Amino acid sequence: MSNYIIEGVRYHLEKRNFLCEYAEEKNLFFGETQKLYFPKGKAYILETIKHDFFKEKKTAKVVSRTVAKNFMKKHPEGVHSKNYSKFFGAVEEC
């Protein structure tokens, strides 16, 4: 998994703190994946991976709880339900 130092704080992005993922393929050679993490329940990290046929570029930024919730609301198909429940409590069934 990835590690980032953002504003002097090291964040370890691992499966156990993964909340949501959204991938968009622009064409056969170019695409972008965004992954939302909540390491140690302290900060929301949005990792962006831009990739093309030859390479990928990863960046990450700290986002607010509001931005994180909106990201998951916009991409409900990518929400990791087990980790979501761990951080936010039981999910209502309908």
Stockholm file with secondary structure:
# STOCKHOLM 1.0

chainA/1-94         MSNYIIEGVRYHLEKRNFLCEYAEEKNLFFGETQKLYFPKGKAYILETIKHDFFKEKKTAKVVSRTVAKNFMKKHPEGVHSKNYSKFFGAVEEC
#=GR chainA/1-94 SS CEEEEETTEEEEECGGGEEEEEEEECSSSCEEEEEEECGGGTCEEEEEEEECSSCEEEEEEEECHHHHHHHHHHCGGGBCHHHHHHHHCCCCCC
#=GC SS_cons        CEEEEETTEEEEECGGGEEEEEEEECSSSCEEEEEEECGGGTCEEEEEEEECSSCEEEEEEEECHHHHHHHHHHCGGGBCHHHHHHHHCCCCCC
//
